[in-house]
Amino acid sequence: MRRALPAPLQRSAAALTPPVLYRAARRLWHSEPAWEIAESWTPPTQGWSHHSVADSERGAWAGYVRENSATGVLGAERENHRIGHPQLWRHSLLVSHAYVFALAENGRGSLSILDWGGGVGHFNLTAQSALPDAKISYEVKDVPSICEVGRQLQPDVRFHENDDCLKRKYDLVLATGSLQYSRDWRGMLGELGGAVQSYLFVSRLPMVFENPSYIVRQRAFDTDYVGWVINRDEFLAAASQAKLTLVREFLGGEAADVRGAPEPHEGRGFLFTTEVAG
């Protein structure tokens, strides 16, 4: 979906703007946006399986290691580098996960984690950093190309290429920036809850408050994806239906301009526990 200025406005803009700037602005106006509203769920041929995604994960690995090291700056891939406000969401994300890991472990000395849609498992580094004395069993579910890279980078992590991993239970299940890419996100939330022994942490969830959930097309790396921007009330109702009890809500700090969207969205995180009867 491309935008076009009405012809009279195009002529006025051309007359009032220097030619070089007008041509640059016109190219920018007609360029494909990073996010735009989508009329239907029409997934691309490759999406997350595109080689550029796995290549990016491999290239970012050294940064993940640095930011989770004992003296690393949480959320910053380079030390001694000034961090602007738009990047603070990364710090918030890692601190939030460290909090959740510590709460789930609760001094027991061990913690089993499933990271659903977890890439190469970089939050395993955060868990190891936050709980250096705990025995952590870390498992990841993702697409085959990403799992292949993950196995090379972290041989001690178990990688799954399908949802058979949901047939058992874990102390903690993570869905970080992944649930919104499920066509049936409500059903998927229920499946994730079914694998929870203690806690489910859903984060980096693009969320709106005044409008119903809507579908977006997102362009990143060298491919594109379809996903949801989810209404908060709809999400919490689905969680209640899945017998999940809200423990804490987290601010994410992420936001994006979506062309054609009825409402700007922001990233949120939600920590749930399984509902206790009676």
Backbone torsions as a table, in degrees:
resi	resn	phi	psi	omega
1	MET	NA	117.3	-177.8
2	ARG	-112.3	150.4	179.3
3	ARG	-96.1	149.3	176.4
4	ALA	-139.3	126.8	175.1
5	LEU	-68.6	145.5	172.3
6	PRO	-56.9	146.8	-175.1
7	ALA	-53.3	-44.3	179.2
8	PRO	-60.0	-38.4	178.9
9	LEU	-69.5	-36.2	176.4
10	GLN	-60.2	-44.2	-179.1
11	ARG	-65.9	-40.2	179.1
12	SER	-65.2	-43.3	179.6
13	ALA	-63.3	-40.9	-180.0
14	ALA	-64.9	-36.5	-178.2
15	ALA	-72.9	-32.3	-173.2
16	LEU	-95.9	-10.8	-175.3
17	THR	-111.8	136.3	175.0
18	PRO	-53.9	141.0	-173.7
19	PRO	-52.3	-43.3	-177.6
20	VAL	-63.8	-44.3	-179.7
21	LEU	-68.9	-37.4	-179.9
22	TYR	-64.2	-42.4	-179.7
23	ARG	-65.2	-39.9	178.8
24	ALA	-65.3	-43.7	179.7
25	ALA	-64.6	-38.0	179.9
26	ARG	-65.0	-40.3	177.1
27	ARG	-63.1	-41.7	-179.4
28	LEU	-65.0	-41.7	-178.9
29	TRP	-61.8	-39.1	-176.2
30	HIS	-90.8	-3.9	-178.5
31	SER	-70.7	156.9	178.8
32	GLU	-72.0	129.4	-177.5
33	PRO	-76.5	160.7	175.3
34	ALA	-66.8	-33.4	178.2
35	TRP	-134.5	140.9	171.0
36	GLU	-152.8	155.0	179.2
37	ILE	-65.9	143.4	178.9
38	ALA	-118.9	140.9	-177.2
39	GLU	-79.8	-24.1	-178.7
40	SER	-151.9	166.9	178.9
41	TRP	-83.7	94.0	180.0
42	THR	-123.5	90.2	-175.6
43	PRO	-69.0	148.8	176.4
44	PRO	-70.6	170.0	-177.7
45	THR	-63.5	-43.5	-175.6
46	GLN	-110.4	-50.8	-179.9
47	GLY	58.8	-124.3	-177.2
48	TRP	-66.2	-16.5	178.8
49	SER	-83.6	-4.5	178.5
50	HIS	-62.2	139.4	-174.8
51	HIS	-59.3	-26.3	-177.9
52	SER	-64.5	-27.5	-179.8
53	VAL	-71.2	-49.5	177.8
54	ALA	-62.7	-39.3	177.9
55	ASP	-61.6	-40.0	179.4
56	SER	-65.9	-41.3	178.3
57	GLU	-62.3	-41.0	178.1
58	ARG	-64.4	-42.7	-178.7
59	GLY	-67.3	-28.1	-177.9
60	ALA	-86.7	-6.1	-171.8
61	TRP	-60.3	-44.6	-179.3
62	ALA	-59.6	-36.8	177.0
63	GLY	-66.3	-40.0	176.6
64	TYR	-60.1	-42.0	-179.2
65	VAL	-63.8	-44.4	-178.6
66	ARG	-64.0	-44.9	-174.5
67	GLU	-72.5	-16.2	177.1
68	ASN	-103.6	4.1	179.2
69	SER	-71.7	167.9	-174.4
70	ALA	-57.7	-33.8	-179.2
71	THR	-112.2	11.3	-178.2
72	GLY	-71.6	159.0	175.4
73	VAL	-89.9	111.8	-176.0
74	LEU	-58.0	121.9	178.8
75	GLY	90.1	0.1	179.2
76	ALA	-121.0	123.9	-177.4
77	GLU	-76.8	-16.9	179.4
78	ARG	-126.1	134.0	177.3
79	GLU	-77.4	158.6	178.0
80	ASN	54.9	36.4	-179.7
81	HIS	-121.8	128.7	-179.1
82	ARG	-65.3	128.1	-176.7
83	ILE	-104.9	121.9	178.4
84	GLY	-80.6	163.3	-177.5
85	HIS	-55.4	-39.9	-178.3
86	PRO	-61.9	-18.7	-178.8
87	GLN	-94.5	-3.4	-175.5
88	LEU	-66.6	-17.2	178.6
89	TRP	-62.1	-29.8	179.5
90	ARG	-66.1	-42.2	177.0
91	HIS	-61.9	-46.3	179.3
92	SER	-58.9	-40.0	-178.1
93	LEU	-63.4	-46.4	-178.8
94	LEU	-69.0	-41.0	178.5
95	VAL	-64.4	-40.2	178.0
96	SER	-60.9	-43.9	179.2
97	HIS	-65.9	-39.9	178.3
98	ALA	-61.0	-40.7	176.9
99	TYR	-60.9	-46.2	-178.4
100	VAL	-65.4	-41.5	178.4
101	PHE	-60.2	-44.9	-178.8
102	ALA	-65.6	-40.2	179.1
103	LEU	-65.0	-42.3	-178.5
104	ALA	-69.6	-35.4	-179.6
105	GLU	-73.6	-41.5	171.0
106	ASN	50.3	38.7	175.0
107	GLY	75.5	10.0	-177.2
108	ARG	-78.7	-19.1	178.8
109	GLY	91.1	-3.4	179.0
110	SER	-149.6	158.2	-179.1
111	LEU	-158.6	125.3	175.5
112	SER	-103.1	130.7	-173.1
113	ILE	-130.6	134.0	166.5
114	LEU	-112.6	122.7	178.7
115	ASP	-105.1	96.5	-174.6
116	TRP	-82.9	117.8	-172.8
117	GLY	75.1	33.9	-168.5
118	GLY	-90.1	13.6	178.2
119	GLY	62.8	-134.1	179.4
120	VAL	-89.4	10.0	175.8
121	GLY	80.6	36.7	-175.3
122	HIS	-67.7	-21.0	177.4
123	PHE	-73.5	-10.7	170.2
124	ASN	-61.8	-36.0	177.5
125	LEU	-64.3	-39.5	178.5
126	THR	-66.4	-41.1	178.8
127	ALA	-63.5	-44.0	179.0
128	GLN	-63.5	-37.1	179.7
129	SER	-70.9	-39.8	-178.2
130	ALA	-75.1	-29.0	-175.8
131	LEU	-129.8	66.8	-173.8
132	PRO	-63.5	-22.2	-177.2
133	ASP	-100.2	-1.0	-177.3
134	ALA	-93.2	151.2	173.7
135	LYS	-88.5	113.2	-174.6
136	ILE	-110.1	124.9	173.0
137	SER	-102.1	112.9	-172.3
138	TYR	-117.0	128.2	178.8
139	GLU	-129.6	148.4	-175.7
140	VAL	-131.5	138.8	169.6
141	LYS	-113.9	127.2	176.2
142	ASP	-159.6	-175.4	-178.6
143	VAL	-73.0	156.1	-173.9
144	PRO	-54.9	-42.0	-176.4
145	SER	-64.3	-36.2	178.5
146	ILE	-75.4	-38.9	177.3
147	CYS	-60.1	-38.0	179.8
148	GLU	-60.4	-45.0	177.6
149	VAL	-66.4	-41.8	-179.6
150	GLY	-60.0	-40.4	179.0
151	ARG	-63.5	-33.9	178.3
152	GLN	-70.8	-38.1	-176.7
153	LEU	-81.6	-33.5	-176.4
154	GLN	-136.2	80.8	-178.1
155	PRO	-63.3	-19.4	-179.5
156	ASP	-84.3	-8.9	178.4
157	VAL	-93.5	139.5	178.5
158	ARG	-92.9	126.1	-177.9
159	PHE	-109.8	136.8	-179.5
160	HIS	-118.3	139.1	-179.8
161	GLU	-103.9	4.4	175.3
162	ASN	-148.7	179.1	-174.0
163	ASP	-89.5	17.2	173.2
164	ASP	-61.3	-23.1	179.5
165	CYS	-63.2	-19.2	-179.5
166	LEU	-80.3	0.5	-179.1
167	LYS	-81.2	-8.0	176.2
168	ARG	-119.8	176.2	-178.0
169	LYS	-112.3	152.2	-178.0
170	TYR	-131.1	152.7	175.0
171	ASP	-59.5	-38.0	-176.1
172	LEU	-142.5	130.5	172.4
173	VAL	-113.1	131.2	177.9
174	LEU	-109.7	141.8	168.7
175	ALA	-137.1	88.5	-173.8
176	THR	-102.2	109.2	-179.9
177	GLY	62.6	33.4	-175.1
178	SER	-131.0	-34.7	-175.0
179	LEU	-58.7	-36.4	-175.8
180	GLN	-66.2	-12.7	179.6
181	TYR	-93.4	6.8	174.3
182	SER	-93.0	127.9	179.9
183	ARG	-57.5	-47.5	176.2
184	ASP	-99.6	77.4	-175.1
185	TRP	-68.2	-29.8	178.2
186	ARG	-66.0	-46.8	178.1
187	GLY	-63.0	-39.3	-179.7
188	MET	-66.4	-37.3	176.6
189	LEU	-60.4	-40.7	177.3
190	GLY	-64.4	-40.2	178.7
191	GLU	-65.3	-41.1	177.8
192	LEU	-63.6	-41.9	177.9
193	GLY	-62.2	-31.6	179.2
194	GLY	-68.8	-17.0	179.4
195	ALA	-97.4	6.0	-174.5
196	VAL	-90.8	127.1	170.5
197	GLN	-89.1	-40.2	-178.2
198	SER	-129.9	-55.2	-171.5
199	TYR	-135.7	148.9	170.6
200	LEU	-125.8	126.7	179.3
201	PHE	-118.1	111.4	177.1
202	VAL	-106.4	119.3	-176.3
203	SER	-138.5	174.7	-173.7
204	ARG	53.3	41.9	-178.4
205	LEU	-96.9	115.4	178.7
206	PRO	-69.5	127.1	-165.8
207	MET	-136.0	141.9	171.7
208	VAL	-122.0	166.8	-171.0
209	PHE	-124.4	-25.7	-174.0
210	GLU	-107.0	-20.7	-174.8
211	ASN	-118.8	157.6	176.4
212	PRO	-63.9	161.2	175.9
213	SER	-56.7	145.0	179.4
214	TYR	-141.6	160.4	-176.3
215	ILE	-93.8	140.2	177.2
216	VAL	-128.2	156.5	169.2
217	ARG	-109.0	130.3	-176.5
218	GLN	-119.6	137.6	178.2
219	ARG	-115.6	124.5	179.3
220	ALA	-155.8	160.5	-173.4
221	PHE	54.5	-129.2	177.2
222	ASP	-117.5	30.1	-177.0
223	THR	-147.5	-170.2	177.3
224	ASP	-143.4	168.2	-173.7
225	TYR	-143.2	161.3	165.3
226	VAL	-113.9	148.1	-179.2
227	GLY	-161.6	-178.2	-178.3
228	TRP	-108.7	145.7	157.0
229	VAL	-105.0	121.3	-164.3
230	ILE	-106.8	135.2	175.5
231	ASN	-70.9	134.6	-174.9
232	ARG	-61.4	-45.1	-179.3
233	ASP	-63.6	-39.2	177.4
234	GLU	-62.9	-40.7	-178.5
235	PHE	-65.5	-46.9	-178.8
236	LEU	-67.7	-32.5	175.7
237	ALA	-65.7	-40.6	177.6
238	ALA	-65.6	-37.9	177.7
239	ALA	-64.2	-41.8	177.6
240	SER	-63.4	-40.6	177.7
241	GLN	-61.4	-32.9	178.9
242	ALA	-84.6	8.5	178.2
243	LYS	62.2	41.3	174.7
244	LEU	-107.4	135.6	-179.1
245	THR	-107.2	127.5	-178.6
246	LEU	-69.8	128.4	176.4
247	VAL	-98.7	-47.0	-178.3
248	ARG	-159.7	146.3	175.1
249	GLU	-108.0	143.1	-176.2
250	PHE	-121.3	139.0	170.6
251	LEU	-79.6	138.3	-178.1
252	GLY	-99.0	-34.4	179.6
253	GLY	86.8	-7.8	178.8
254	GLU	-88.5	147.0	175.2
255	ALA	-153.6	158.3	179.1
256	ALA	-151.4	148.1	173.8
257	ASP	-84.3	122.9	179.5
258	VAL	-110.7	117.3	-179.3
259	ARG	-62.7	124.5	178.1
260	GLY	85.1	1.6	-176.7
261	ALA	-74.2	145.4	179.1
262	PRO	-75.4	-15.8	-174.8
263	GLU	-160.0	135.2	175.2
264	PRO	-62.2	146.5	178.7
265	HIS	-110.7	165.3	175.0
266	GLU	-140.3	154.7	-179.5
267	GLY	-79.5	137.7	175.8
268	ARG	-134.3	160.9	175.3
269	GLY	-129.8	150.1	-177.8
270	PHE	-139.9	126.4	175.5
271	LEU	-103.2	124.5	-179.7
272	PHE	-119.1	157.6	167.0
273	THR	-124.7	162.2	178.1
274	THR	-71.0	141.2	-176.3
275	GLU	-69.0	134.7	179.3
276	VAL	-100.0	122.2	-178.7
277	ALA	-70.3	145.0	175.4
278	GLY	74.9	NA	NA
